[in-house]
């Protein structure tokens, strides 16, 4: 499972850290318990999981601007219409510039 922090609405959880450390691991997430279905072949420790989770949360927090921009950016429909109308394209470019200024990196 690939962890895409730009599209996550909520902060990452422990199972995201496990998936990030070992993308092909077979496990079930039951509350706070990890049930390994492949015998935890890489011997991922709780300390490694906690460290990775802290990294993911920090990265997720730094990507807040991207999530806010996504909400306010023009829709796909607006972009398609702008392909055929110069006035619409200028309005789209102005809207994107405004959103980028409002939520800088």
N, C-alpha and C positions, 0 to 999 in steps of 0.2 A: 504494500500500500504506500503510495507516494503521499507525502504530507505537503500540501500546498497552503502555505500560511497566508498568502494574499487573499485567498477566497474564504478562509475560515472566519465565521462571524464571532466565534467565541475563542478564548485562549486554548492552546493545545493542552491535552491531558496526557496522563501516563502512557496510555496505549499508543498515542502518537509518537512518543519518545521511543517506545519499543519498536514500532514500525520503522522509524527513522534509523535506528541502530541496526536493525536486521530486517530489511524489507521483505525477505522471503520466509520469515519465521511463521510458523503455524501455531497460533495461540488464540485463546478465547479470553475476553476481558469480562470478568465478573466482579463488579464493584471495584475494589482496590486490588483484587487478586488476579494474577496472570496464571492461566492454566495452559501449560505448554503441551502441544500435540506432537511435537517432534523431539521431545526430550531436551529442549533448550540446548541445541548442539554448540552454541557459541558461548554458553555459560555467561549470559548477560547478568550482571550484578545489579542489585538495587541502587548502589552508588552510581553506576554508569547510567542507569535510567534517570535518576534524579538530576545528574549533571546535564544530560541531554535535554531533559524537560526544561531546565532553567535556561538553556541556550535557545530552545524553541520559543519559550515565552518571551524572552528578550527580543528575539527576531520578530515575532508576531507583533509586539508592541511597536517596533520601529516601522512596521508596515501599515500602521493605522491610516496614514495619508492615502495609501492606495485603495483601501476599503472605502474611505469617504469619497474619494474621487469617483470610484466606480458607480456609486449611487447617483451622482450628479452629472456624469458624462452623458452625452447624447446617446439615444437608443440606436440600435441597429437600423430600425426603420428610418429614423432621422438621417442616418449616415447614407443609406441607400438613396433616399430622396435627394440628398445633397449632391450625389453623383451626377444628377441630371439638371440641377438648377444652381447657377452661379451664386445667386443671392442666398440660397439656403446653405451653400458651402461656406460662404463668408460668415454666416451666423453661427454655424457649427464650430468653425475655427475660433471665433470670438468666445463662444461658450466654453470650449476646452481650455482656452488660455485663462479665462476667469476662474475656472475650477482649479487649474494648476497653481494659480496665484493664491487662491483661498486655502489650498492644502499643499504647501510645499514639501519637498522631500526632506 
